[in-house]
Amino acid sequence: MSTSTNEKPRSALAVGSIVFAGVAMVMIGAFHALQGLVALFNDDFYVVGQKWIFEFDLTTWGWIHLILGIGVAVAGFFVFNGAVWARAVGIAVAALSAVVNFMWLPYYPIWSLIIIALDVLVIWALSVHGRDFARS
């Protein structure tokens, strides 16, 4: 791969960060979808601890997680092409995923915190290293 005098080669950190973000988004999407399917098919699986203001029926939560999971996974696949729109959509769905998991805390607190942390890492990777990855 030759580069012209004005182009810098892709940094390994940028490539690794974007690959991490894409793979993490696909996995987070799959986890959301699985959470949604469990909530849809087995209402007794999730036990609500404390009552919060964001209380929905588990069937509603199931649909929210299923739809969001599909959206996050699809966005994760498109992140690999390095397009600006894919990174912007990736940041948006990762932020939405973090907010939904914050609202999901009473149902599955430790898992929600893990997904929120992964979402923050995805947002960081896409916003900091996205431009370096897109450079050809």
ChimeraX attribute file (.defattr): number of C-alpha atoms within 10 A of each C-alpha:
attribute: neighborCount
match mode: 1-to-1
recipient: residues
	/A:1	4
	/A:2	6
	/A:3	9
	/A:4	7
	/A:5	6
	/A:6	6
	/A:7	10
	/A:8	11
	/A:9	14
	/A:10	14
	/A:11	13
	/A:12	11
	/A:13	13
	/A:14	19
	/A:15	19
	/A:16	14
	/A:17	21
	/A:18	30
	/A:19	20
	/A:20	18
	/A:21	29
	/A:22	27
	/A:23	18
	/A:24	20
	/A:25	28
	/A:26	21
	/A:27	16
	/A:28	24
	/A:29	27
	/A:30	20
	/A:31	18
	/A:32	27
	/A:33	24
	/A:34	16
	/A:35	20
	/A:36	24
	/A:37	17
	/A:38	19
	/A:39	22
	/A:40	17
	/A:41	12
	/A:42	13
	/A:43	13
	/A:44	10
	/A:45	11
	/A:46	14
	/A:47	11
	/A:48	16
	/A:49	11
	/A:50	9
	/A:51	9
	/A:52	12
	/A:53	7
	/A:54	11
	/A:55	14
	/A:56	12
	/A:57	9
	/A:58	22
	/A:59	17
	/A:60	14
	/A:61	20
	/A:62	24
	/A:63	18
	/A:64	16
	/A:65	28
	/A:66	23
	/A:67	15
	/A:68	23
	/A:69	26
	/A:70	18
	/A:71	22
	/A:72	28
	/A:73	25
	/A:74	17
	/A:75	25
	/A:76	30
	/A:77	17
	/A:78	16
	/A:79	26
	/A:80	19
	/A:81	14
	/A:82	19
	/A:83	15
	/A:84	14
	/A:85	12
	/A:86	20
	/A:87	27
	/A:88	17
	/A:89	17
	/A:90	29
	/A:91	24
	/A:92	15
	/A:93	23
	/A:94	29
	/A:95	17
	/A:96	16
	/A:97	27
	/A:98	21
	/A:99	14
	/A:100	18
	/A:101	23
	/A:102	17
	/A:103	18
	/A:104	21
	/A:105	18
	/A:106	19
	/A:107	19
	/A:108	16
	/A:109	15
	/A:110	11
	/A:111	13
	/A:112	21
	/A:113	16
	/A:114	12
	/A:115	20
	/A:116	22
	/A:117	13
	/A:118	19
	/A:119	26
	/A:120	16
	/A:121	17
	/A:122	26
	/A:123	20
	/A:124	16
	/A:125	23
	/A:126	27
	/A:127	15
	/A:128	14
	/A:129	17
	/A:130	23
	/A:131	16
	/A:132	18
	/A:133	24
	/A:134	17
	/A:135	13
	/A:136	11
